[in-house]
Amino acid sequence: MDCILRNAMVYRPSGFEKGDVLIRGGKIESIAPNIPPMEGVSEKDMSGCCIVPGLVDVHVHFREPGFSCKETMRTGSLAAAHGGYTTVCAMPNLNPAPDTVAHLEEQLDIIRRDAAIRVVPYGTITMEEKGRALSDMAGMAPSVAGFSDDGRGVQDEDMMRAAMVEAKKLGKIVAAHCEVNELLRGGYIHDGEYARAHGHRGICSESEWGQIARDVKLAKETGVSYHVCHISTKESVDIIRRAKAEGVDVTCETGPHYLVLCDKDLQEDGRFKMNPPLRGEEDRAALIEGILDGTVDMIATDHAPHEAEAKNRGLAQSAMGVVGLETAFAVMYTFFVKKGVLTLEKLVELMSVRPAKRFGLGAFLEEGQAADVAVFDLSREWVVNPEEFLSKGRATPFAGCTLFGRCVLTLVGGEVAWSEKA
């Protein structure tokens, strides 16, 4: 679609500037204060809106192949477009898991057929994510964002070391779900005040940070590019901060729910249950500090949809996982930008620029780049109604919240992936 997006505030690294964006041939041809009309080029008035590089989420679950009752590539990618995302990385806890080229190709076929945006899969670290033998990392490397056994921590230190050595050789990131199984002890929410007051089994913080400490030691030893998924504890922030100071090639992500909520906000409802769990207020504060000082590199949703029956069993029995693609930007804008904690430029860095650079994905809002852009009406006030989601998943802790900032247009390669008026 050849078009001129007019009269918007356009993201520039130095700050937002009012202007127009000309898109032709799937690329950004020009960004300027006033682009003249052109024959055969449509125009869209974006007054009152901001144009940003398409959001990039390095941690989503689209559930295909194997679990299409929870989400499909089509519904998940449409939900992403609805939220302003143009590139996402799909986690490999699937059936079959992408642990060989043949298994990965099953997922790639679905992506090519059904994805509404750019979807780049992860390959597993180990076969079937069981931690006993390495996957075909070399065979899958050209087609994946990196390697992860997300949903499971790699328990064996020697196995993780071997994976890091191989990933380093291949020039790929290891993105680790860090969890020490022997420390879980049947827990399902944070081992904190709410768990003790309501008789729930808790998950201790060390189950997360203990494995992060092991892995940063291995990353320093092997020189691999190491990324920590969904950190939630204050100790995790401290370990990563120290590792960065020591020159370890480590980055990390956290999710909007860990930055806005803590275990004091829990309700007896499956929409508050995810892994890792909502932690204590001191953990939330440490994550925010990590965002501000650069220890926490990016925001990822860990979008993890389930069918309604799996999420309506309360905290103890519901499946782990909440959805977030359609609310993430608005949650972060409402609770952090509008309150003066973050600038809008910083939020765009966290949700687009940094993940794109770290993983070599996405496109920047620059002339000559692919026209992967999102347009947000920041003044739009709306109430989160999960029944309006394009995702199959409905479980969000932000249901009923009043938010600001709504995506009105998402373009991928210059083509409309989502439009409010479509």
Stockholm file with secondary structure:
# STOCKHOLM 1.0

chainA/1-422         MDCILRNAMVYRPSGFEKGDVLIRGGKIESIAPNIPPMEGVSEKDMSGCCIVPGLVDVHVHFREPGFSCKETMRTGSLAAAHGGYTTVCAMPNLNPAPDTVAHLEEQLDIIRRDAAIRVVPYGTITMEEKGRALSDMAGMAPSVAGFSDDGRGVQDEDMMRAAMVEAKKLGKIVAAHCEVNELLRGGYIHDGEYARAHGHRGICSESEWGQIARDVKLAKETGVSYHVCHISTKESVDIIRRAKAEGVDVTCETGPHYLVLCDKDLQEDGRFKMNPPLRGEEDRAALIEGILDGTVDMIATDHAPHEAEAKNRGLAQSAMGVVGLETAFAVMYTFFVKKGVLTLEKLVELMSVRPAKRFGLGAFLEEGQAADVAVFDLSREWVVNPEEFLSKGRATPFAGCTLFGRCVLTLVGGEVAWSEKA
#=GR chainA/1-422 SS CCEEEEEEEECCTTCCEEEEEEEETTEEEEEESCCCCCTTCEEEECTTCEEEECEEEEEECCCTTTCTTTCCHHHHHHHHHHTTEEEEEECCCSSSCSCSHHHHHHHHHHHHHHCSSEEEECBCSBGGGCSSSBCCHHHHGGGCSEECCTTSCCCCHHHHHHHHHHHHHHTCEEEECCCCGGGTTTCCEESSHHHHHHTCCEECTHHHHHHHHHHHHHHHHHCCEEEECSCCSHHHHHHHHHHHHTTCCEEEEECHHHHHCCGGGCCSSGGGCCSSCCCCHHHHHHHHHHHHHTSSCEECCCBCCCCHHHHSSHHHHSCSCCCCTTTHHHHHIIIIITTTSSCHHHHHIIIIIHHHHHHTCSCCSSTTSBCCEEEEEEEEEEECCGGGCSSSCCCCTTTTCEEEEEEEEEEETTEEEEETTC
#=GC SS_cons         CCEEEEEEEECCTTCCEEEEEEEETTEEEEEESCCCCCTTCEEEECTTCEEEECEEEEEECCCTTTCTTTCCHHHHHHHHHHTTEEEEEECCCSSSCSCSHHHHHHHHHHHHHHCSSEEEECBCSBGGGCSSSBCCHHHHGGGCSEECCTTSCCCCHHHHHHHHHHHHHHTCEEEECCCCGGGTTTCCEESSHHHHHHTCCEECTHHHHHHHHHHHHHHHHHCCEEEECSCCSHHHHHHHHHHHHTTCCEEEEECHHHHHCCGGGCCSSGGGCCSSCCCCHHHHHHHHHHHHHTSSCEECCCBCCCCHHHHSSHHHHSCSCCCCTTTHHHHHIIIIITTTSSCHHHHHIIIIIHHHHHHTCSCCSSTTSBCCEEEEEEEEEEECCGGGCSSSCCCCTTTTCEEEEEEEEEEETTEEEEETTC
//
